[in-house]
């Protein structure tokens, strides 16, 4: 399955979650509901994944934590905030670069219309 096919399924699942739960909950509630919807579709979901970082000559274990990795092809970062700060976009792009994953979705569930809370971030440095 391509990144675009996966993103279509992920976005559809996010819409389903938002339709049922609405805005105003904690990120953890949306994450668990989204994982449920993605698992129902047979997708491979890794949740709260700690990843290491190499800095110069040292290895930093558990340097960062990714909310969801879907089929090892798409990173999903979940938010429930009033406004998405630009640092959230930068953070997701950094995660994409560090994992060499091409596509990320930043999903803010704290919106009246979920489509306004979904942002695609592409790692243009991704090596095929």
Secondary structure, DSSP 8 states (H G I E B T S, - for coil): --HHHHHHHHHHHHHHHHHHH-SSS-HHHHHHHHHHHHHHTT--EEEEEEEEEEETTEEEEEEEEEEEEETTTEEEEEE--SS--HHHHHHHHHHHHHHT-SEEEEEE--SSSGGGGEEEEE-TT---
